[in-house]
Amino acid sequence: MRVAGRVEDIVERGLCTGCGACASLLGNDALGMDLSPDGFMRPRRRRRLKDTEQVTVMQVCTGNRLSGPAPEDAAAPHPIFGPILHLARGHATDPEIRFRSATGGVLTALALYLVESGEVDGILQVGVSSDNPLLNDVSFNTSREQIVASSGSRYGPTAPLRDIMAMLDSGRRFAFIGKPCDIATLRNLARVDARVDRQIPYMLAMFCGGNPSISATYNIVRRFGEDHRDVDEFRYRGHGWPGPTYVRTRQGKEHRQSYDETWFSNLTYELMFRCKICADGTGEHADVVAGDCWVMENGKPSHREAGDGWNMHIARTVRGTQLIEDAVVAGYLHEEPFSVAELEAMHDDHGLKKRSVFWRLTALALTAQPFPDHGALRVVQAGLAASWRERWAAFRGTLARSLKRRNRESPVTSGTFAPDTTTS
Ligand SMILES: Cc1cc2nc3c(=O)[nH]c(=O)nc-3n(C[C@H](O)[C@H](O)[C@H](O)COP(=O)(O)OP(=O)(O)OC[C@H]3O[C@@H](n4cnc5c(N)ncnc54)[C@H](O)[C@@H]3O)c2cc1C
């Protein structure tokens, strides 16, 4: 197995998740975070890195390895969905949160409970950039208003850990909400920096099928016939369940399209290569993870508008289980039973994804490409459960991609993303 050992290789071989931890660890004079020409958030090298700096980053980077949380907190894992200490469907009890959020507002309700009960000083989380409504940024939120404003799914690049060292230096105690890969990075960091476990008592994640290039966002705007410079508000979903993708221009023009029109029609965008070899779409390293609790039609999840949102959520740790229990008792969260069989049927896209990873990694190994050490994520076990058709599709696709160098990304010294300014 070949693991990338330098930031340059992590980025250029398509293994970077864009979390920003490397830039925070080494400082701004060494690495900045910016949109790459491919439209992904990537470290941009500002000077040559020393060998010791490379080692510092590799201990933490999930393009290199995923070491996971301390084992004593983990339950015996489900082969696909990982440790399940508590599983339920539910939603925020506050109707405004439930309406505005991506799904049923479980993550926002838990965040609000943590702040209002004094468990933490604030929440480190992603929201809309204050400079550009098409972009995302990370902020440290301490008030209800800020936390609710950061609800919703931002399917696009962000670097949620770009200031993580400054946050730890500040001595604050906070919860973090992010993608599974962001949490995995924090767990790696916890192994070398004891402040993580002391100061970040709660790590919450969403199910994640992969994060697209920012070109997806710009292409949605172009498809509506608008110039990106005129956009005043942009939402991928929320304000309903799943809620329409929504664009409002400065001139007051509004556009909407359904979830399926956004993600399952002819929208052109690239998913990060790192997401294609991700074995942790269901947030195994988080204390609590939440996903959609889709309405099932003919045994398949339907994405049609279904009124008030429902999440399914899993507590992975004792601490996460206690948090959910406390939030229910305090009246922030409503819960109903949800079974593992329902989870398996509803989120089999994550089953397929996990079963495929081993075969994708095999193709990378055969073509001498590096890939991360996936640690305790049961990649081989899941791979052996794949059908022959699934194995072949995953292997062949990655082999072709690797041979054509389509897993590669622009160098860490290249320029930034330039949006297409033509309207369609
Ligand atoms: C890239 C991406 C892929 C997803 N894939 C799936 C999937 O495959 N299956 C599924 O069931 N659900 C998926 N979701 C999650 C789903 O959209 C909801 O976020 C989830 O159901 C939680 O709902 P909620 O109502 O509790 O969230 P909310 O209460 O609205 O809270 C969402 C939280 O997520 C944070 N957040 C939003 N975007 C990002 C981001 N890009 N990076 C880090 N943090 C972010 C916000 O800060 C907020 O705290 C995905 C979300 C994203 C962003």
The ligand as an SDF file (V2000), in Angstrom:
LIG
                    3D

 53 58  0  0  0  0  0  0  0  0999 V2000
  -21.8290   17.7880    0.8730 C   0  0  0  0  0  0  0  0  0  0  0  0
  -23.0510   17.1590    1.5150 C   0  0  0  0  0  0  0  0  0  0  0  0
  -23.4370   15.8730    1.1590 C   0  0  0  0  0  0  0  0  0  0  0  0
  -24.5540   15.2680    1.7790 C   0  0  0  0  0  0  0  0  0  0  0  0
  -24.8970   13.9680    1.4510 N   0  0  0  0  0  0  0  0  0  0  0  0
  -25.9270   13.3600    2.1030 C   0  0  0  0  0  0  0  0  0  0  0  0
  -26.2450   11.9950    1.8710 C   0  0  0  0  0  0  0  0  0  0  0  0
  -25.5880   11.3290    1.0760 O   0  0  0  0  0  0  0  0  0  0  0  0
  -27.3010   11.4420    2.5430 N   0  0  0  0  0  0  0  0  0  0  0  0
  -28.0340   12.1740    3.4490 C   0  0  0  0  0  0  0  0  0  0  0  0
  -28.9700   11.6260    4.0370 O   0  0  0  0  0  0  0  0  0  0  0  0
  -27.7270   13.4470    3.7230 N   0  0  0  0  0  0  0  0  0  0  0  0
  -26.6880   14.0540    3.0660 C   0  0  0  0  0  0  0  0  0  0  0  0
  -26.3920   15.3510    3.3530 N   0  0  0  0  0  0  0  0  0  0  0  0
  -26.8990   15.8940    4.6030 C   0  0  0  0  0  0  0  0  0  0  0  0
  -28.2270   16.5060    4.5850 C   0  0  0  0  0  0  0  0  0  0  0  0
  -28.2780   17.4470    3.5560 O   0  0  0  0  0  0  0  0  0  0  0  0
  -28.4520   17.1990    5.9390 C   0  0  0  0  0  0  0  0  0  0  0  0
  -27.3690   18.0480    6.2020 O   0  0  0  0  0  0  0  0  0  0  0  0
  -28.5610   16.2710    7.1060 C   0  0  0  0  0  0  0  0  0  0  0  0
  -29.6950   15.4900    6.8850 O   0  0  0  0  0  0  0  0  0  0  0  0
  -28.6870   17.0380    8.4050 C   0  0  0  0  0  0  0  0  0  0  0  0
  -29.8900   17.6930    8.3910 O   0  0  0  0  0  0  0  0  0  0  0  0
  -30.3140   18.7470    9.4940 P   0  0  0  0  0  0  0  0  0  0  0  0
  -31.6500   19.2570    9.1270 O   0  0  0  0  0  0  0  0  0  0  0  0
  -30.1020   18.1730   10.8380 O   0  0  0  0  0  0  0  0  0  0  0  0
  -29.2020   19.8490    9.2340 O   0  0  0  0  0  0  0  0  0  0  0  0
  -29.2180   21.3610    9.6680 P   0  0  0  0  0  0  0  0  0  0  0  0
  -29.8860   21.5070   10.9850 O   0  0  0  0  0  0  0  0  0  0  0  0
  -29.6850   22.1930    8.5400 O   0  0  0  0  0  0  0  0  0  0  0  0
  -27.6720   21.6070    9.8860 O   0  0  0  0  0  0  0  0  0  0  0  0
  -26.7590   21.3950    8.8440 C   0  0  0  0  0  0  0  0  0  0  0  0
  -25.3920   21.6090    9.4320 C   0  0  0  0  0  0  0  0  0  0  0  0
  -24.4240   21.2120    8.4870 O   0  0  0  0  0  0  0  0  0  0  0  0
  -23.4140   22.1960    8.4110 C   0  0  0  0  0  0  0  0  0  0  0  0
  -22.9330   22.1920    7.0270 N   0  0  0  0  0  0  0  0  0  0  0  0
  -23.6450   22.4640    5.9100 C   0  0  0  0  0  0  0  0  0  0  0  0
  -22.8930   22.3290    4.8210 N   0  0  0  0  0  0  0  0  0  0  0  0
  -21.6770   21.9650    5.2400 C   0  0  0  0  0  0  0  0  0  0  0  0
  -20.4470   21.6680    4.5890 C   0  0  0  0  0  0  0  0  0  0  0  0
  -20.3210   21.7320    3.2620 N   0  0  0  0  0  0  0  0  0  0  0  0
  -19.3920   21.3270    5.3250 N   0  0  0  0  0  0  0  0  0  0  0  0
  -19.4810   21.2700    6.6760 C   0  0  0  0  0  0  0  0  0  0  0  0
  -20.6130   21.5190    7.3580 N   0  0  0  0  0  0  0  0  0  0  0  0
  -21.6950   21.8620    6.6460 C   0  0  0  0  0  0  0  0  0  0  0  0
  -24.0940   23.5010    8.7810 C   0  0  0  0  0  0  0  0  0  0  0  0
  -23.1710   24.3820    9.3710 O   0  0  0  0  0  0  0  0  0  0  0  0
  -25.1350   23.0520    9.7900 C   0  0  0  0  0  0  0  0  0  0  0  0
  -24.5890   23.0770   11.0820 O   0  0  0  0  0  0  0  0  0  0  0  0
  -25.2860   15.9970    2.7460 C   0  0  0  0  0  0  0  0  0  0  0  0
  -24.8960   17.2850    3.0780 C   0  0  0  0  0  0  0  0  0  0  0  0
  -23.7850   17.8770    2.4840 C   0  0  0  0  0  0  0  0  0  0  0  0
  -23.3850   19.2750    2.8860 C   0  0  0  0  0  0  0  0  0  0  0  0
  1  2  1  0
  2  3  1  0
  2 52  2  0
  3  4  2  0
  4  5  1  0
  4 50  1  0
  5  6  2  0
  6  7  1  0
  6 13  1  0
  7  8  2  0
  7  9  1  0
  9 10  1  0
 10 11  2  0
 10 12  1  0
 12 13  2  0
 13 14  1  0
 14 15  1  0
 14 50  1  0
 15 16  1  0
 16 17  1  0
 16 18  1  0
 18 19  1  0
 18 20  1  0
 20 21  1  0
 20 22  1  0
 22 23  1  0
 23 24  1  0
 24 25  2  0
 24 26  1  0
 24 27  1  0
 27 28  1  0
 28 29  2  0
 28 30  1  0
 28 31  1  0
 31 32  1  0
 32 33  1  0
 33 34  1  0
 33 48  1  0
 34 35  1  0
 35 36  1  0
 35 46  1  0
 36 37  1  0
 36 45  1  0
 37 38  2  0
 38 39  1  0
 39 40  1  0
 39 45  2  0
 40 41  1  0
 40 42  2  0
 42 43  1  0
 43 44  2  0
 44 45  1  0
 46 47  1  0
 46 48  1  0
 48 49  1  0
 50 51  2  0
 51 52  1  0
 52 53  1  0
M  END
$$$$
